[in-house]
Amino acid sequence: MAIATTNPTTGEVLRRFAALTDLQIDAKIKTASEAFARHRRSSFAERSGKMRRAAEILEAYQGQGNAIRKRDEVHKMAQANKAFAHFRW
């Protein structure tokens, strides 16, 4: 039996997925359980660092955030340096 993702507003089927077998489901549950155990043993500082990094990636993807501002500032400085490169001090 296929599983479908449907847009609730329009009723349009966005994507269909093949159903997983019991073995595939068990393997995914085992993987998730092992990942949680590793996550649980990590310190709060490690977890918060990972969350901050995820936020940076999402902000960069959306074209905002510190990474984008830094890139824009560096670009402006490079343009300014290029404008004055012909002067000999």
C-alpha positions as CSV (number, residue, x, y, z in Angstrom):
1,M,0.0,0.0,0.0
2,A,1.5,3.4,-1.0
3,I,1.5,6.3,1.3
4,A,0.7,9.8,-0.1
5,T,1.4,13.3,1.1
6,T,-1.6,15.5,0.2
7,N,-1.9,19.3,0.3
8,P,-4.9,19.8,2.7
9,T,-5.9,23.0,1.0
10,T,-6.1,21.8,-2.6
11,G,-6.3,18.0,-2.1
12,E,-3.4,17.7,-4.6
13,V,-1.2,14.6,-4.0
14,L,2.3,16.0,-3.6
15,R,4.3,12.8,-3.3
16,R,3.8,9.1,-3.0
17,F,5.9,6.8,-0.9
18,A,6.2,3.0,-1.0
19,A,5.2,1.3,2.2
20,L,8.0,-0.2,4.2
21,T,8.3,-3.8,5.2
22,D,8.4,-4.9,8.9
23,L,12.2,-5.4,8.6
24,Q,12.7,-2.0,7.2
25,I,10.6,-0.4,10.0
26,D,12.5,-2.3,12.7
27,A,15.8,-1.2,11.2
28,K,14.7,2.4,11.2
29,I,13.5,2.2,14.8
30,K,16.8,0.6,15.8
31,T,18.8,3.4,14.1
32,A,16.6,6.1,15.8
33,S,17.0,4.4,19.2
34,E,20.8,4.3,18.8
35,A,21.0,7.9,17.7
36,F,18.9,9.0,20.7
37,A,21.2,7.0,23.0
38,R,24.3,8.9,21.5
39,H,22.5,12.2,21.8
40,R,21.5,11.6,25.4
41,R,25.1,10.9,26.4
42,S,26.3,14.2,24.8
43,S,26.7,17.3,27.0
44,F,24.3,20.2,26.9
45,A,27.1,22.3,25.3
46,E,27.5,19.8,22.5
47,R,23.8,19.7,21.9
48,S,23.4,23.5,21.9
49,G,26.3,23.8,19.5
50,K,24.6,21.5,17.1
51,M,21.4,23.4,17.3
52,R,23.2,26.7,16.7
53,R,24.9,25.2,13.7
54,A,21.6,23.9,12.4
55,A,20.1,27.4,12.8
56,E,23.0,29.0,10.9
57,I,22.5,26.5,8.0
58,L,18.8,27.3,7.9
59,E,19.4,31.0,8.0
60,A,22.0,30.8,5.3
61,Y,19.6,28.8,3.2
62,Q,16.9,31.5,3.6
63,G,19.4,34.2,2.8
64,Q,19.6,35.8,6.2
65,G,21.6,35.4,9.4
66,N,25.2,36.1,10.6
67,A,26.8,34.1,7.9
68,I,25.1,36.1,5.1
69,R,25.8,39.4,6.9
70,K,29.5,38.5,7.2
71,R,29.7,37.5,3.6
72,D,28.2,40.8,2.6
73,E,30.5,42.8,4.8
74,V,33.6,41.0,3.4
75,H,32.3,41.6,-0.1
76,K,31.9,45.4,0.6
77,M,35.5,45.5,2.1
78,A,36.9,43.7,-1.0
79,Q,35.1,46.2,-3.3
80,A,36.5,49.1,-1.3
81,N,40.0,47.7,-1.4
82,K,39.7,47.2,-5.1
83,A,38.7,50.9,-5.5
84,F,41.8,52.1,-3.8
85,A,44.2,49.5,-5.1
86,H,45.7,51.8,-7.8
87,F,47.0,54.2,-5.1
88,R,50.6,53.8,-4.0
89,W,51.0,54.8,-0.4
